[in-house]
Amino acid sequence: MSGTEKAPPGIDPRTPSVARMYDYYLGGKDNFASDREAAENIIKLFPNARRFARDNRAFLKRAVRLLAASGITQFIDIGTGLPTQENVHQVAERAAPEARVVYVDNDPIVLVHARALLADSPRTCVIEGDLRHPKAILDDPRVGGHLDLDRPFAVILCAIVHFVDDDDEAASIVSYLRRSLPPGGALVLSHGYKGVVDADAVAQAREIYTRTRGTLRLRDRETIAAYFAGLDLVDPGLIHLREWADAEEDLDPAAPGALAGIGLVPRQAG
């Protein structure tokens, strides 16, 4: 896509996309000049942006491996982004060949690529859906037809909730999804973290992301921790994304970046 800048019908290549910017951070080719320009402006503000993207993928893979190995074989990945190497279904199927995955996104280019890539993967399903409407996602008959929602499943919210600007709305979305999990289910979440950060840089980053279909809202540890209310956090708990990606890292808790965790719904006694 980067060579010809040809866009599918209905796509404006002049408007950057969160998903395509993320693809660029990861070194992908499915992006336009507008995405690359916006991403490079973010990198100027936050030089670790590319590492964040890589660390987020590493956390996602680690979480899926851990959950699949523990017996969770159903996954709903919301805000899946453009397909890359080591997607959720590929990681899960190595630990549990029977694993089933629903990918959810609202970016038209993501949907085109994902459906093409996964056309021959019967254990995967790709649907159009918006994080801001979590009930519509879970009520979609394709989700209920592909997964057994009465059995344990995992909801994956990696680097997506921080694009919901309103704090109450973000909390309500995560709460709905968390309450929809059955006993033994799991929430996998990573989120941009304030820490001690340059407020001017954050303001500039927010302005860049407003040109996309979203925005950027970094949140404090207490707010992110509340997303896991009532869940049992998997060791090592809610920690820096970088520490999930590299166990040798020991970062200052106040350092900005992203926090990530895996929460399990307690199984019913007896």
N, C-alpha and C positions, 0 to 999 in steps of 0.2 A: 504494500500500500504506500509505503514511503516514497517509492520511485515515481509513480504516475499520479498520485494524489487523486485517483478516481474513487468516488464514493458511491455506495449503493443509492438507489432512489430514496428520497426523503431524508438523506443525511447531509448536513451542512458541514463540509470539511473546514470551514472557517471558524467554527465554534469548538473549542477544546472539550474533551470528554475526560471525566475522572478515570474511567476504565482504560482509555487509550494512553493517558498520561502515565498510569501505573505500568502499562505494557512497556512504555518507553523507559521507565526507571529500571525495569527488569532486562532491558536490552532487546526487547521485541521489535518487530517490524510493522505491526498492525497499528500504525498511528499516522497522523497528518502533520503538516508543518505547524498548524495551530497548537496541536498537542505538544509537539517538541518544544516550541517556544515557551509555552506556559510551564512545562516541566523544567526547562532550563532556568526559568525565573525562580521557580521554587528551589532548585538546587543552589542557586546563588544565595538564597536566604537560609537554606538548611542543607549544608554540604553533605549531610549523611542521608539524604533522601533516598538515594539508590540503595544504600545499605539497609535502610528501613524496609524497603520493598523486598529485598532478599531475605532479611530476617523474618519478615512476616510470612513469606512462603515457607521458610524453615520451620517456624512455629506451627503453621497449618499442617505441614506434613507430620511433624512429631505428634501433634494432637490426634490426628486421624489414625496414625499407626497405633498409638496407645489405646484409643477407644476401640478400634477394630480388634486388637489383640485381647481386649477385656470382654468382648462379646457384643459390642454395639456394631451392628452391621447395616444401619440405616442412617443416612445423612441428608440434611437439607442445607445446601450452601447458598446463602442469600447474599447477593452482590458478588457473584462468582468472578466477574471480570473476564477478560479475554483468555481463552485456553492457552496454557503454556505446558512446559514439561512437568511431570509429577502432579497431575491434577488429582482431586480428591478420590475419584473412583479408581485411579491407577494405584494410589497408595493403599486405599482400603482393600482392594481386591487381592493385594499381595498377602495381607494378613488374614483376610476372610474372603475367599473366592465368591461367596454368595452375596457379598455386600451390594447394596442398592443405593443410588444417589440421585437426588433431585437438585438440579442447578437452577437458580433463580436470578434473573437480572432484568433491567428495564432498558438497557442500551441496545438499540437495534443491531449494531455491528457485532456486539457480543453474542446476541442471539443467533445471527446468521452463521458466525464462525463456530459456535458451540454445537448448533444443530448439524452442521456439515461434518464436524469432527466426530460427533457421537452417534451418527446415523446408524452405525453398525455395532453399537454398544447397547444391547437390550436391557442391561441392568442400570442404565442411566436414563434420565428424563430431563428435558430442558423446558422451562416455562418462563413466560414473561410475567414479571411481578415486581412490585415496588415495596421496599422495606417499610415505607410509611403506611402500608396497608397490610399488616401481618395477618389479619383474619382472612383476608381474601386469598393470601398465599396458602394458608393451611386448609381453607375450605375448597380450594381448587380441586375439582374431581380428578385431575391428572395426578395430583399429589397423593390423594387417598387411594387412587387406583394403582399407584406404583409402590407405595409404602403402606405398612400396617401401622397406623398411628396409635394403636393401642399397645404396641410393643415399644421397647426403648428405642429412641432415635436421638440423633444429635442435631442441634441447630448450630450452624457456623456463621458467625458475624465477625469476620476478620477485616479490619480496617474499613468499616462501612458506617458504623453508628456515628462516628465523628463527622459525617457529612449531613447529619440531622442537626440543624442549628439550635432549635429550641430544646432546652434541658428537660422540660416536662414531657414533651413529645417523645424525646429519645428514651426517657425512663419508662413511659407508658408502652412503647413498642417492645422494649426488651422484657418488661414485666409480662406482657401478653404472651410472648413466645416462651418465656420461662415457665409460666403457669400452664402452658399447653403441653409441656413435656410430661410423659408418664414416669412413674417410678423407674429408676435406672437410666433415665434419659440424661442428656448432657448439653451444656451450653459451652461453646468454644468462642471466645471473644478477644479481640485485640482492639486497642483504642488509643488515639493520640493523647499524650499526657503533657499537661502544662509544665510541671516541675518549675525550675527557675529558668525562665525563658525570656528572650528579648520580646517585649510586648509590641514594639514597632514591627519586628519581623513577622510576628503572628498576624498583625493587622494587614500587612502587605500580602501575606499568603492567603488570608481570607478574601482579599480583593481579587486575587488571581483566580481563586476557585469559584467566585461568584460568576465568572464568565462561563463556567460549565453549568451543568444542571444542578449543582449543589453548592455547598459552602464548606467551611472547615471550622469545627469547634473543638478545640483542645479542652479537656476537662481534668479536674483534680483527682487525686487518688480516691478520696472518699466517694465521689460521685461514681467513678468506675467500679469501685468495690461494691457499691449498692446494687449494681446490675446482677450480682451473684447472690443476692439475698435469699436465704433459705436453702442454698446449695452447698454441698461439701466440695471445697476446693481441692483439686488434685495437687499433690506436692510437685513443685515447690511453691505453689500458691500464685498470688497475683504479683508478678514481678516484671521487670523490664523485658521487653521483647528480645533485646539483645542477649539477655541471660538465658532465655529459652533456646535461642539459636546456638549459643555457645556457653556451655556450663562452666567454662573457666572464667567467664566474665563476672565481675563483681562491681556493679555500678553504684554510684552515689544515688540513694533513693530520691534525691531532689533533682537529679539530672533529667532534662527534658527528653522526650522521645515518644515511646509508646509502652503501655502496660498490656499484659496478656495473661489470661488464665483459662482454666478448664474447670467447670463446675458440674457436679453430678447431683441429680435428684435422688434423695435418699430412698432406698428400696423399702417397701412396707414390711413391717415386722411380721414374722411368721410366714 
